Amino acid sequence: MYWEELTAQDFKKMAEETQVCVIPMGVIEKHGDHLPLGTDMIIGRTIAELAAKIEPFVIFPYYFFGQINEARHVPGTIAVSPKTQMELLDEVVEEIYRNGFRKIVLLESHGGNINFLNYFLQAQLHRKRDYTVYKIGIFDIIEKCNAIYSSPSEDGHAAKTETELVMAYRPELVHMDRVNPIGAVNQHRLDHMNGIQTPVSWYADHPTHQDGDPTPATGEIGRKKYQIAAEYVAELVRKIKEDAKTEEIMQEYYSQW
């Protein structure tokens, strides 16, 4: 159930019944030359929609203020400051709690959000809270999908899997005639720094903002991967609904301040 599509009365009922709100955490960024800027949001919200049909929960409206500073050089990117990212998400989860949800799930649908959201989870312990924030990671989901439907070794940003996931339900947004073959090639410009991370590690390897070849993608496989992803997320949301231990341990932690 999409938050923005519910009436106020239905919203209140859903909050009481499910107690879980999921935020698909995407960004606005270039996805090669063939995919839409909102690819991460489309994928995240589609997974959430399909999962909510299995295990009901409320899906937060479009959220795209994640970490994407590595793509500020390409057209269409929305990259807010790190401070704003943290403060805005913190206020959003507070508003979700105020609206009746005690369990808030960050559904990570953009690789560049991994470290940001991990840090945000740790920052929850900076002050006492009466709700719990959980995170479900997209790469755990993709690994499950690719274990069944194999993908090339380099199947990263704007490559086979992301392309077929957009193809599955929004084929009109995919422009395979515009695929840039150069974008599929990792430039390995910082291989001499193996074991060391730098601010430009991603850009050095993928200046065209693509990582792998999208041409093997098919919408049929995309739909099958969505089903795997939806069942996986639904199962994790079910566990979150049943979870009482995390809040108990958090309150134990707070009591020692």
N, C-alpha and C positions, 0 to 999 in steps of 0.2 A: 504493500500500500504506500503510494507516494504521499508524503506529508502535504504537499501543495494541492493535491486533488481531493483531500478530505474536507468535509464541512467541519465547523467548530465542534458540533455535537458528536459527529463520528470520530473526530480526532481524539476527543476526551475519552471516548469509549475504547478506542484502540490503544491509547497510552495505558489505560487501566488494565486491559486484557493482556497485552503483550509485554509491557514494561521494558521493551528493547527498541532502541532507535539505532539504525545503521547509517553511517555517513560514508558513501563511496568517495574516497579521497583521490581526486584526479588533479590535473592541471590543464592549462591551455598552452600547447606547444606544437611545434612542427613535428609531423610524423612522415618523414621522407617527402617526396613530391606527389604522393598518390593517396595519402590518407588525410582525413580532416583534423583540424587543430584540437578538436574535442575528443579524440580517439579514446583517451584514458577514461574520460567521464562516461562515454557511451558504453564502454566495456564494463566499467564498474557498476553502473546503474542497471545494465541489462542482467548481469550476474545477480545483483541484489533483487531485482524484480522477479526473476525466475525462482530464486531461493525463497522469497517471501510467499510464493504460492505453495511451497512445500511446508514451511515453518513460518507462520505469520509474524511480521514485524513491520515497523514504520520506517520508510526510507526518507532520509533528509533531502531537501532540495539540492539542486546542483551546487557543488562545492569545488572550486578550482583554485583556491589560494594556497597552494602547496609550494614545495621547494623546486624551483626550476631556473635558478640563476645561470646554469650552464647553457641555457638556450636564449639568452637575451639578445644574441646577435642575429637571430632569425626572425622573419616577419610573423606577427600574430601572437607572440609570447606575452603572457601576463605574469610578471615576476615581481611580487611585492617583497618588501624587505624582510629579513629573518625575524626582526623584532615584531613586525606586523603579523607574520605567519603565526608566531607563538601566541601573541595576545588575542588575535582574532579567534583562533581555534579554541582557546581557553574560554573566551566569552560565549562562543557558540555552544560548547558542551554545558556551560552554566545555564544557558537559555533552554537547552533541551531538558536538563534536569528540572528547571522551573516549570516546564510544561508537562511534567509528570513521569519522566523516565529515570529510572535508577540505574539502568544498564545501557551504556553508550558504546557502540562498536565502530571503530575506524576500519573501514574496508579499503585496504591499500591497493589502489589500482594504477599506481605510477611508481616505477622503480626509484625515481629520484626522491620519493617521499620516505623511503625506508629509514634512513638515519634520522630524519626530522621527526617521524612519528615514534620511533623508539625513544628518542630524547623526550618527546612530549609525554610519553607514558611515565618515564622516570620523574619528570617534573610534577606529576600529579602528587607526589609525596612531599612537595614543598609546603603545602598547607593542608589542613583537614578538609575532607570532602564527605558528603553524604551520598555519593554515587560512585560507580565504578566505571572506568574507561577500559575497554578491551581493544585488541587489534587483531585483525585477520590479514595475513600477508598474501599478496597476489602471486608471489613466486612459488609459494607452497602449492597454490592452486594450479599454476601453469605446469609445474613438475608432475603433478598427478595426471593432468591432461596429456602431456607429452610422453608419459610412460606408456600410455595406451595408443596414442596416435603420434608416432615419432616425427620429430622435426630435425632440420639440419643442426649441426653443432653450433653454428652462429645464427641463432634465431632470437635476436634481441629486439631492440627498438625499431618499430615500423617494418619488421620483417614478416615471416610467414604467419606466426600465431596471431599477432595483433591485426594483420591484414584479414585473415579469415574470420576473426571475431567481429570485425566491422562488416565484412561481406555477409555474414550470416543473416543479419536483420536490417542492415542499412546499406545494401549494395549500391544504391544510387550515390553514396558518398565516396565510393572507392574508384579511383581513376588509374587502372592498371596500365593504360597507354602512356602514363606520365612517369612510370618507374624509372628511377635514375640508377643505372648499374654501378656507377662509381660509389653510390651510397652504401652498397653492400660490402665494400672493401674496408677492413680495419687497417688504418694507416700505420699503426704500431710506432708512433713517433716518440714514445717515452718507454720503449721496452728496456732501455738501458737503466731505467729506474725501477726495475722489478722489485716488488716488496715495499715500495714507497708510494704513498698516495699524495697527489698534488691537487690544487684547485682546478687545474685544466686537464686532469687525466682523461675524463670522458671526451672533452672537446678535442684533445690531441689525437685520439683514435678515430673519432667520428665527427668531423667538422660539418658534414652535411646532415647531421642529426638522424642517421639511420644506421642500423647495426644488423646486417644480414640481408639475404635475398627474399623478397616477398612473392616472387613469381609462382612458387608451388602452391600457394594458398587456394583453398576452395571454401565456399560458403557452407557446403554440406558438412565438412569436417568442423568448421566453426560452430555450427549448431550442436554437433555432438560434444564438442569441448564445453560449450555452455552448459549442457545438461550435467556433465561431470562436475563442473565448477559449482553449479546451483545446488546439487545434492551435498557437496562438500561443505559449502557455506551454511546450508540449512542445518546440517548435523552439528556444526560448531555453534550456531545460534541456539540450538536446542540445549547444548551443554551449558551455554551462558545463562539461559533461562533457569536451568536447574541449579546453577552454581550459587551456593551460599558461603562457601569457604573463603573465597577471595575477600569479600566484604568483612568477614569475621577477622581475617588476618590483618587487613588494613586497619580495622578499629583497634586491634591489639597493638599494632605499630604506633598508631596515634596516641594511645593511652600511656605510652612510655615517654612522651615529650615532657 
